[in-house]
Amino acid sequence: MIDSTSPRVIDATNAVIANAATAKEKAILIHDFVRDEVKFGFSSRFYADRASDVLETRVGFCNTKTTLFIAMLRVAGIEARQRFVNIDSAIVRDFVGVNTSYVDHSYAEVKLDGRWLKVDSYIVDQTLADRARARLKREGKVIGFGVHRDGTSIWDGANDAFSQYVNNNALATLSTKDYGVFDDVAAFYASGNGVNELPWLGRLAFGFVSRAANEKIDRVRRGL
């Protein structure tokens, strides 16, 4: 899934980091590109998008945007890996009908200056994140509309940064499981750990689900 040898991924990465001098600068530029040039949402393939697919559709959520983020970091010569956890399903329930208490979530671990940093602040595009967090505060909620109220969409390349996977005791049930690092999304679901793996019929139907979800997401993004 993390097809960092794809010409599309290589070309996109080289264009993004063209003026960067250090690994940290490259990582931040890639982070901001994935955050804003790939809008938060769902493709018809759900989690089954390669990094090159995400670049083509320019839409993604935690699992697919992490796939792209890691692929581009590797093209730039920066070590990165994908860690899988679960997260309270309220994070996306405003957009997608979910019949489980938790949903599968992944974030990137990026090695800079000899330290592994944990990051998912690239998952929700800045415009949506700002409007979603403002709406959560107005409604007195902690999570929803794709974000955590206390999350951030800014990353300095020196610290952990989360827009969704925020564990600050504001919501005790945010996460209950850390599945560890897997090679990619396909390996994670092959392990039998995930709760959101779709059967073939579900994959066929997800095209309709994704369109409805993206319309709801766009309404929040536009402040409606």
N, C-alpha and C positions, 0 to 999 in steps of 0.2 A: 504493500500500500504506500509505503514511503519511498516513492520512485525518484530518488534524488539524481538518478542518471538520465532522467527524461530531458530531452532538449528544451522543452517548454519550461521546466523548472529551472534548469541551468540558465537559460536566457533571462528569465524573470529575475532570478537572484542577482546575476551579474549587473543588470540594469539598476536594481535597487541599491546595491552596495558600491556602485561605481566611485563615489566620492568619499568613501569611508577609509580611515587610516588604521583603525584598531579593531580587534575582535569585538570589543564592547560596542563600538559605533556600528559595526555591521549588524550585530544582534539586535540593537535597538531599531535600526532602520527596517530590518526584516519584520520585527514585531509590529511596528506601526503600519507596514504594508499589509500584513496579514489581517490586522485589526480592521483597517478601514477600506482596503480595496476588495476585501472579501466580506460581504455583508452577512450579518448573523441571520441564519435561516436554514432551510432544509432543501436539499436536492431530492429528486425523485428516487435516488438510490440510497437515501438515508445515510447510513454509516459506511456504505460500500464504495466510497470514492477514494481513488488514489490522489496523491498530491497534485498530479497533472490534471486530474478531473476537477479538483477544487479551483485550480487556476482558470479552467475553461468556464465553469458555471458561475464563478465569482460569488458563491454562496456557501455557507457552511456553519456548523455548530462545533461543540467541543471536540468531538472525535475527529472530524474531518479537518477543521482548522488547525488542530494540533498536528495532524499528519502533514499538512503543508508547511507549517512552521518548522518542524523538525527537518523536513526534506531541504528547505532553503538554508537552514543553519548548516547542515552537512555540506551543501554545495560551497558555502562560505568557509568551510574548514573548521567549524565549531561543533564540538561534541554535544549531542542532544539525544534524549530518549523519552519514551512515552510511558507515563505511569497511569494506572487505572484505579479508580476508587468508585464509591457510589455517592450520590448527593440527593438531598430531599427533592422529590419530584415537583414540589411547589415552584421550583426555579423555572419550570417551563409549562406549568399547567395552564397558564393563561393563553398559551398558544397551541398546545397539543393535548389531546385527550390522553391521559395516562391512568392506567388501572393498577399501578404499583406505587408503594410508598416512596421508593427510591428509584432513581434512574442511573444508568451507567454514565460515568464521567471520566474524562482523561485530561491531563495537563502535561506540560513539557517540563523536563528537568534539563537545564542548560548549564554546561560547564564553562565558566569564565573565571579567569584569574585563580585557577585551581580549586574553585568551589562550585558545587552543584546548586543552582538556583531553581526554585519552583515557581512556575509561571502559568497563569491562564488569562492574564489581562488582555490578551489579543483576541479573545473569543467573541466579544460583543463590540461591534463597531461603535466609535465614540459618540455619534449622534444618538443612537438608540440607547446606549448606556446612560448618557446624561439625562435623557427624558424618562427612562425607566426608573432610575434612582430617585428622580424628583417625584415621580408618581408614587413610588413606594413610601416616601416620606409623607406625602399628602394623605395617603390612605392608612398610615400607621402600620405598614407591613415591613418585614425584614427581608424576605426574598420573594421574587416573582418577576414577571416580564423579562426573564432571561438573566437577571442580575441579583446580586446581594446588595442590600442597602449600603453596607460599609465597604463595598468593593472598590477597586480602582481599575481604570483602563490605561494607566500610565506605568511604564516600566523604565527604571533607570539603569538596568544592566548590572546592578550591584546588590539588589535585594530581591526577596520573594515578592510576587505581586499577583493578586487574584481578583478577578471580577465576579467569579461564581463560587469557587471553592474557598470561602472565607470561614475559618474556624476561630472565632473570637468570643465564643460563648453567647453571642447574641441569639443564636438558635441552636439549642443543644442537640437537635436531631439532624443537623446538616449532613453529617456523614457517619456511617457505621462501619464501613469496610475499606481497607486499603489492600487491593489485590496485588500490587507490586508492578514491576516494569515488564512490559511485553514488547516483542519486536514491532508489532503494529496492531491495528484493530482486528484484522483477521485472526491473528494469533490469540488475541484476548478471547474472542468468541469461540475459537476452536478449543479453548481450555475448559469451556462449560461454565465459566463463572458469571457471565453477563445475564442480566434480567431482561434486556431489551432486544435480544436477537430475534429477528423476524423469520417466520417460516416463509416458504416460497409464495404462498398466497398473500401474506402480509406485505411482502416486497412488491408484488404486483399492485396492490391497493395503495401503497404509500405515495404514489404520484398524486393522487387526489388529496391525501392528507397534507402533503407538503405544500400544495398550492393554497389551501385554506389557511394553514399555519403562517405562511409567508405574508398573506394578506393581513392577518391580525398583527403580525410583527411590524409590517410597514405602517399600519395605522398608529401604533405607539411611536414609531420612529418619527412620524410627521406631527406628533403631538395631538392626535385626534382621540 
